[in-house]
Amino acid sequence: MFSRKKSRFSTNEFTILGVFVAVAVFGLGYGLLSLVLGTAEFRTDDLPFVQPVVAPTPEEYEADARDVLAPFLEQALLMRTEDLAGDTGAMGQLVEKTQDRLLRVRVPKEYRDLHLSMVLLLDQWKRALAGSAPARDVVLDRTGEIVVANPWLQTQ
């Protein structure tokens, strides 16, 4: 006869929500009261001692970056533009692995811009190997420019 419209929330749901809100307000009030009265204490003697991260020296960075980039640069400097259009699965894996390893290297502030440009260059290599013609035209020249501008990248 009479139809009752169903509500979106039942009484049980409001009860559960009310209890949750009451507990949260009580906990917040207790924490603030403890903080104001000074009864809350924060002990640092239980925390583990964490060593600050120290940036490497420029010489350490050069050695680490050279070790990471050497396999890639040996292959990249031998490639021609035509080689980028062929089957490049192995080179793609090398680029991916080199970029992952390069992103893990700690960088001193003197080399931040160079480091970022090398990571972005590896990203361009990925696009070139995926078939991007504009990236293909630029990537080989840009790789050579970076190596010439930074002779420490050349393997001994």
RALIN-V529434 format. One record per pair of residues at least 24 apart in sequence whose C-alpha atoms are under 10 Angstrom apart, sorted by the first residue. I is the first residue (numbers start at 1). J is the second residue. If there is no record, write none. Layout:
# RALIN-V529434
[[I	J] [I	J]]
This chain:
# RALIN-V529434
[[53	106] [54	106] [54	107] [54	108] [55	106] [55	107] [55	108] [55	109] [56	105] [56	106] [56	107] [56	108] [56	109] [57	106] [57	107] [57	108] [57	109] [57	110] [58	107] [58	108] [58	109] [58	110] [58	111] [59	108] [59	152] [60	106] [60	107] [60	108] [61	105] [61	106] [61	107] [61	108] [61	110] [61	111] [61	115] [62	107] [62	108] [62	111] [62	150] [62	152] [62	153] [63	152] [63	153] [64	101] [64	102] [64	105] [64	106] [64	107] [65	98] [65	101] [65	102] [65	105] [65	106] [65	107] [65	115] [65	118] [65	152] [65	153] [66	102] [66	152] [66	153] [66	154] [66	155] [67	101] [67	102] [67	153] [67	155] [68	97] [68	98] [68	99] [68	100] [68	101] [68	102] [68	104] [68	105] [68	153] [69	94] [69	95] [69	98] [69	99] [69	101] [69	102] [69	118] [69	153] [69	154] [69	155] [70	98] [70	153] [70	154] [70	155] [71	95] [71	98] [71	155] [72	96] [72	97] [72	98] [72	99] [72	122] [73	98] [73	143] [73	144] [73	147] [73	153] [73	154] [73	155] [74	154] [74	155] [76	125] [76	139] [76	140] [76	143] [76	144] [77	140] [77	141] [77	143] [77	144] [77	147] [78	140] [79	140] [80	136] [80	140] [81	128] [81	133] [81	136] [81	137] [81	138] [81	139] [81	140] [81	141] [82	136] [83	129] [83	136] [84	125] [84	128] [84	129] [84	130] [84	131] [84	132] [84	133] [84	136] [84	137] [84	139] [84	140] [85	128] [85	129] [85	130] [85	131] [85	132] [85	133] [85	136] [86	129] [86	131] [87	129] [87	130] [88	128] [88	129] [88	130] [88	131] [89	129] [89	130] [91	125] [91	126] [91	129] [92	122] [92	125] [92	126] [92	127] [92	128] [92	129] [92	130] [93	126] [94	122] [95	121] [95	122] [95	123] [95	124] [95	125] [95	126] [95	129] [96	122] [96	123] [96	125] [96	126] [98	122] [99	123] [99	126] [114	146] [114	150] [117	142] [117	146] [118	142] [118	143] [118	146] [121	146]]
